[in-house]
Amino acid sequence: MKLEDGEHRVDSATFADIEKDLRYIAGIVKQKGREILSNYTITPPQFIALQWLFEDGDMTIGDLSGKMFLACSTTTDLVDRMEKNELVVRVKDPNDRRVVRIHLLEEGERIIDEVIRKRQIYLQDVLRNYTGEEILLLKQNMAKLHQEMREG
């Protein structure tokens, strides 16, 4: 596949290089995230669940299962353990008492906030040799890629 925009030609080898770099970057971010999490009492799947609740607010087990690509039974077990550790609590929906939502508690929020801050500090350190312009360009391109992937 070749892509031309008048100035540049991009061949399939370039796309292969981008995919490889993204795969390696994702692996490093995952590993670094696990290192940071090793100082806490939560597992990587619990962190992901807490992060969804932190970013999107209260949700049902079904909603959380869908976002995490897990079976509802697996998510229920995950929530049970997080509830036992006082990171989340189940609350009845005031509009429909049959619906139960998972609510992030203060301790869960504190852990998420701390871990994300440590991940941001790590990234800031990795990008220490980038110029301000390069960082802004990277941010714009990452946002654009993320948007395209969400829509596609």
Backbone as a ProteinNet text record, in pm:
[ID]
protein_1_A
[PRIMARY]
MKLEDGEHRVDSATFADIEKDLRYIAGIVKQKGREILSNYTITPPQFIALQWLFEDGDMTIGDLSGKMFLACSTTTDLVDRMEKNELVVRVKDPNDRRVVRIHLLEEGERIIDEVIRKRQIYLQDVLRNYTGEEILLLKQNMAKLHQEMREG
[TERTIARY]
83.9	0	88	55.6	129	31.6	75.2	-5.8	74.6	11.5	80.5	-4.3	60.7	-12.8	45.1	112.3	172.9	318.9	351.9	490.4	561.3	486.6	548.6	484.8	569.5	521.1	544.8	441	452.5	419.9	515.2	492.2	456	426.9	381.4	488	614.1	720.5	712.4	673.1	659.1	545	432	320.8	361.4	440.7	490.2	578.1	662.7	749.4	665.6	562.3	476.1	404.8	351.3	281.8	376.3	497.7	597.2	632.4	656.2	687.6	573.2	449.8	333.7	322.1	347.3	341.9	447.1	569.2	676.5	647.5	598.7	564.6	455.7	351.7	243.1	296.8	389.5	449.3	529.5	606.3	686.9	596.2	492.5	398.7	330.3	291	225.9	320.6	446	544.3	572.6	590.8	616.7	496	376.1	254.6	248.6	289.7	290.1	393	507.3	609.5	554.3	487.3	428.5	321.6	237	129.3	180.6	303	355.6	368.6	366.6	372.7	233.8	131.3	-6	-68.6	-184.2	-250.5	-351	-343.8	-439.5	-369.6	-446.7	-395.9	-414.6	-343.9	-364.5	-511	-587.2	-728.3	-809.5	-778.1	-845.8	-812.7	-688.1	-648.4	-728.7	-742.9	-818.1	-963.5	-1022.1	-1160.6	-1173.2	-1082.4	-1084.8	-1068.7	-982.7	-958.7	-1086.5	-1158.9	-1285.3	-1383.9	-1393.9	-1486.1	-1443.3	-1314.6	-1258.6	-1291.2	-1276.7	-1295.4	-1442	-1521.6	-1659.1	-1765.9	-1726.4	-1824	-1888.8	-1990.4	-2059.3	-2112.9	-2105.2	-2160.2	-2198.4	-2278.6	-2321.3	-2209.5	-2225.4	-2130.8	-2127.1	-2244.3	-2252.2	-2175.3	-2190.3	-2116.8	-1966.2	-1924.4	-1782.1	-1726.8	-1803.7	-1762.5	-1737.6	-1829.1	-1815.3	-1690.5	-1662	-1544.7	-1414.4	-1418.1	-1297	-1285.8	-1388.3	-1392.2	-1379.7	-1454.8	-1455.6	-1597.4	-1608.5	-1739.8	-1794.3	-1926.3	-1988.9	-1948.2	-1936.5	-1899	-1757.1	-1666.4	-1529	-1527.1	-1605.4	-1612.3	-1674.9	-1775.6	-1838.4	-1735.8	-1652.5	-1546.8	-1448.7	-1413.8	-1321.3	-1379.9	-1506.3	-1574	-1587.6	-1615.8	-1624.3	-1494.5	-1381	-1250.8	-1223.9	-1259.8	-1237.3	-1328.8	-1449.5	-1542.9	-1490.2	-1435.9	-1379.1	-1262.8	-1186.1	-1072.1	-1112.1	-1243.5	-1298.9	-1250.9	-1241	-1204.2	-1329.2	-1433	-1560.8	-1674.2	-1794.5	-1913.9	-2026.1	-2112.5	-2230.9	-2340.4	-2404	-2514.5	-2634.4	-2753.9	-2875.5	-2901.2	-2940.2	-2974.1	-3099.7	-3094.6	-3212.6	-3333.9	-3309.9	-3419	-3478.7	-3400.5	-3447.4	-3380.2	-3452	-3395	-3343.6	-3382.7	-3332.7	-3189.9	-3148.2	-3016.3	-2915.5	-2802.7	-2695.8	-2575	-2521.5	-2404.7	-2283.7	-2168.3	-2042.5	-1994	-1965.7	-1922.6	-1781	-1696.1	-1557	-1550.6	-1484.8	-1467.9	-1338.9	-1323.7	-1209.7	-1074.6	-1062	-934.9	-903.9	-1005.7	-986.5	-944.2	-1007.2	-973.8	-831.5	-792.5	-656.9	-552.1	-575.4	-480.6	-469.2	-583.1	-581.5	-506.2	-537.5	-473.9	-322.1	-280.3	-137.2	-65.7	-124.7	-62.2	-53.1	-159.9	-157	-52.9	-43.3	57.8	199.4	223.9	355.8	383.1	278.7	295.4	326.8	263.7	289.1	431.4	479.3	616.7	715.2	685.5	769.9	775.6	659.3	653.6	729.5	713.5	784.8	936	981.1	1123	1168.7	1086.5	1119.9	1131.7	1047.7	1043.4	1135.1	1224.9	1309.9	1397.4	1431.4	1516.7	1437.1	1304.8	1219.4	1206.2	1192.2	1162.8	1014.3	977.4	836.7	752.8	806.2	735.2	714.1	818	807.1	703	697.8	600.3	458.9	437.2	304	262.3	356.3	328.4	294.1	369.2	341.4	201.1	168.1	35.5	-74.8	-57.4	-157.5	-173	-60.7	-65.9	-124	-92.2	-148.9	-300.2	-343.8	-488.1	-559.9	-498.2	-557.3	-566.5	-460.1	-458.4	-565.4	-574.1	-673.1	-814.1	-840.2	-972	-1006.6	-911.3	-933.7	-961.2	-890.4	-909.1	-1044.8	-1088.6	-1220.2	-1331.7	-1314.6	-1419.1	-1418.1	-1300	-1287.1	-1313
-118.3	0	124	216.8	342.6	456.5	552.1	669.7	790.6	876.7	997.1	1118.2	1223.4	1345.5	1464.1	1435.4	1541.2	1561.1	1554.7	1578.4	1449.2	1359	1240.1	1112.8	1011.5	878.1	789.6	717	627.7	486.7	396.1	258.8	166.9	42.5	-53.1	-79	-66.4	-86.3	19.8	140.4	247.6	215	164.2	126.2	10	-81.7	-194.1	-141.9	-43.3	16	86.5	159.1	229.1	127.8	21.6	-81.4	-144.7	-173.6	-235.7	-142.5	-14.1	82.8	95.7	102.3	112.4	-11	-127.7	-252.7	-252	-210.2	-205.3	-100.3	16.3	123	73.9	9.8	-42.8	-143.1	-227.2	-325.8	-260.3	-158	-87.4	-13.8	52.4	124.2	25.2	-89.6	-192.9	-241.5	-268.3	-316.8	-211.9	-86.9	21.1	38.7	28.7	38.3	-71.5	-191.1	-303.6	-281.6	-224	-193.2	-94	8.8	109.2	43.4	-41.7	-108.1	-205.9	-254.8	-353.6	-295.4	-163.7	-97.5	-81.5	-129.7	-116.1	-254.5	-257.7	-385.7	-423.5	-360.5	-392.6	-461.6	-539.6	-610.7	-522.3	-553	-475.8	-470.3	-582.1	-570.2	-479.8	-482.8	-394.1	-248.3	-222.2	-86.2	-38.3	-124.7	-88.2	-58.7	-142.1	-119.9	12.2	36.8	161.8	282.6	267.6	377	409.6	307	330.3	403.3	360.9	424	568.1	590.3	723.8	817.8	767.3	851.4	865.9	758.3	759.6	764.2	752.5	756.5	621	621.7	498.7	424.7	292.9	210.8	73.7	4.5	-130.9	-230.5	-349.8	-458.9	-482.7	-481.2	-503.1	-397.9	-271.1	-162.3	-181.6	-209.7	-227.6	-349.1	-457.7	-578.5	-545.7	-468.4	-430.1	-347.6	-254	-168	-246.2	-349.1	-426.4	-552.2	-579.3	-699.2	-825.9	-828.6	-943.8	-997.2	-1123.2	-1180.9	-1114.7	-1104.5	-1042.8	-1115.2	-1248.1	-1323.8	-1288	-1267.7	-1228.6	-1089.5	-998.4	-861.6	-859.6	-944.6	-954.1	-995.3	-1095.7	-1139.6	-1026.3	-953.6	-840.5	-734.5	-701.2	-599.9	-649.4	-778.3	-835.4	-810.3	-838.2	-819.3	-671.2	-584.5	-440.9	-386.6	-441.1	-397.4	-440.8	-562.1	-613.2	-524.8	-470.1	-383.1	-235.6	-210.6	-76.7	24.2	-25.7	61.1	107.1	21.2	51.5	5.3	49.9	4	-9.1	-107.4	-123.1	-32.9	42.5	129.7	108.5	111	97.8	228.5	217.8	334.7	398.9	528.7	592.8	596.2	589.9	594	456.6	351.8	215.1	123	85.6	7.6	-129.9	-175.7	-305.1	-294	-172.6	-150.1	-118.4	-189.1	-167.3	-111.4	-3.3	60.1	45.4	43.2	36.4	179.8	216.6	352	349.9	435.3	445.9	516.6	455	515.5	597.9	673.1	764.1	693.5	575.6	501.7	458.1	413.3	375.6	496	608.9	732.3	777	764	803	718.3	586.7	497.1	532.3	548.5	582.3	712.4	812.5	943.4	933.2	860	842.4	767.6	656.6	574.4	652	720.3	798.4	909	973.7	1079.1	1021.2	903.5	838.9	802	757.5	724.3	850.6	962	1088.5	1137.7	1119.9	1158.4	1073.5	944	854.7	903.8	935.7	983.2	1114.9	1203.5	1331.4	1307.4	1209.6	1175.7	1117.9	1031.6	972.3	1080.6	1182.1	1288.3	1407.1	1389.6	1501.2	1560.3	1481.7	1533.4	1587.5	1591.4	1646.6	1796.9	1869.2	2012.3	2028	2145.7	2174.1	2153	2195.5	2180.6	2032.6	1951.4	1807.8	1741.6	1783.9	1726.9	1763.3	1888.7	1931.3	1858.9	1840.1	1768	1621	1560.9	1422.6	1413.5	1506.7	1509.4	1520.2	1609.5	1627.3	1501.2	1441.5	1320.8	1201.4	1190.1	1081.1	1099.3	1223.4	1251.5	1219.4	1255.7	1229.1	1078.1	1005.5	859.6	795	839.5	785.8	809.5	928.8	962.7	874.6	858	774.8	630.1	581.2	442.3	424.6	523.4	515.5	516.6	593.8	604.6	486.4	423.5	316.8	184.7
0	0	0	-84.7	-88.8	-68.7	9.5	37.1	-6.6	-86	-131.1	-98.9	-48.4	-18.3	-96.1	-205.1	-284.8	-251.2	-123.5	-80.9	-40.8	21.8	79.1	26.4	9.8	-24.3	96.9	135.9	250.5	203.5	223.1	177.6	293.8	263.7	365.1	472.1	437.7	536.9	647.3	610.5	709	806.2	753	839.2	929.9	877.9	958.5	1071.9	1043.2	1145.9	1254.5	1211.5	1306.9	1396.5	1336.8	1414.9	1515.4	1472.5	1560.4	1675.7	1644.1	1749.7	1849	1798.8	1888	1977.9	1920.7	1998.3	2108.8	2074.4	2174.1	2281.4	2238.8	2334	2429.4	2375	2459	2560.9	2517.5	2607.9	2719.6	2685.8	2785.8	2884.7	2833.1	2919.6	3014.4	2961.4	3042.9	3152.5	3115.8	3212.7	3319.1	3277.6	3372.6	3464.5	3407.7	3488	3593	3555.7	3651.1	3761.3	3724.8	3826.8	3928.3	3879.5	3969.2	4056.1	3995.7	4069.4	4175	4157.6	4252.6	4393.7	4404.8	4535.5	4599.1	4530.6	4578.5	4594.2	4657.8	4685.7	4577.6	4459.5	4353.3	4236.3	4163	4046.2	3922.2	3812.3	3689	3642.8	3644.9	3604.7	3699.6	3828	3922.7	3890.8	3855.7	3818.8	3697.7	3598	3477.5	3513.3	3597.8	3640.3	3716	3808.6	3885.3	3793	3694.2	3599.2	3520.5	3475.9	3404.5	3494.2	3619.3	3713.7	3742.8	3751.7	3776.8	3661.4	3538.8	3420.5	3378.9	3391.4	3340.8	3449.7	3576.2	3684.9	3709.5	3795.1	3835	3712.7	3717.4	3608.7	3660.8	3582.4	3619.3	3589.9	3643.9	3614.6	3463.5	3400.2	3254.9	3177.1	3216.8	3150.4	3167.2	3290.3	3319.2	3244.3	3239.7	3166	3019.8	2960.6	2820.3	2794.8	2883	2865.2	2882.4	2969.1	2997.2	2911.8	2829.9	2746.1	2830.6	2941.7	3031.8	3045.1	3082.1	3111.3	3237.4	3246.3	3365.1	3493.4	3487.6	3607.4	3653.1	3559.3	3591.8	3653.9	3596.5	3647.3	3786.2	3808.1	3940.5	4045	4013.3	4105.8	4133.8	4029.5	4040.9	4134.5	4113.9	4196	4340.2	4358.4	4493.9	4570.9	4505.9	4571.7	4599.7	4504.4	4524.8	4634.1	4642.9	4747.9	4884.9	4891.2	5016.5	5063.3	4967	4999.5	5011.4	5010.6	5028.6	4923	4798.6	4686.1	4611.5	4613.9	4548.4	4638.8	4604.5	4675.5	4572.8	4595.9	4510.6	4566.2	4477.8	4520.2	4428.5	4486.2	4406	4332.7	4208.2	4127.2	4186.6	4219	4279	4184.4	4053.4	3955.7	3926.5	3952.9	3927.5	4028.8	4131.5	4242.7	4199.2	4080.7	4031.3	3979.4	3946.3	3888.3	3998.8	3994.4	4091.7	4017.4	4069.4	4007.4	4099.3	4035.7	4109.2	4127	4251.1	4283.7	4340.1	4287.6	4332.2	4466.7	4563.4	4695.4	4700.4	4806.4	4821.9	4808.1	4868.4	4861.9	4718.4	4645.8	4506	4423.4	4449.7	4379.2	4410.6	4537.5	4579.5	4506.9	4501.2	4434.8	4286.7	4218.8	4076.5	4053.7	4132.3	4119.3	4136.3	4238.4	4266.7	4154.2	4110.6	4006.6	3875.3	3838.4	3713.8	3722.7	3839.1	3856.5	3839.1	3894.2	3879.9	3734.2	3662.2	3520.1	3440.1	3475.2	3405.8	3431.5	3553	3587.1	3506.9	3495	3414.7	3270	3212.2	3074.2	3058.4	3155.3	3152	3149.8	3225.6	3228.6	3094.6	3034.3	2904.1	2796.8	2805.8	2703.5	2736.4	2832.1	2877.5	2766.8	2663.9	2555.9	2437.5	2449.3	2344.4	2365.7	2257.3	2268.3	2301.1	2345.8	2372.1	2247.3	2133.3	2005.8	1971.3	1992.2	1964.4	2054.9	2180.3	2274.2	2231.5	2193	2148.2	2020.8	1929	1804.5	1833.8	1924.3	1964.8	2024.9	2113.2	2176.1	2070.7	1974.7	1869	1784.3	1747.5	1665.3	1741.3	1869.5	1950.7	1964.3	1987	1999.4	1868.3	1757.3	1625.9	1600.6	1631.5	1614.7	1703.3	1826.7	1919.5	1867.8	1818.8	1763.7	1643.8	1553.3	1433.9	1473	1573.5	1617.2	1683.4	1761.3	1825.4	1723.4	1618.5	1516	1418.6	1404.9	1305.8	1363.3
[MASK]
++++++++++++++++++++++++++++++++++++++++++++++++++++++++++++++++++++++++++++++++++++++++++++++++++++++++++++++++++++++++++++++++++++++++++++++++++++++++

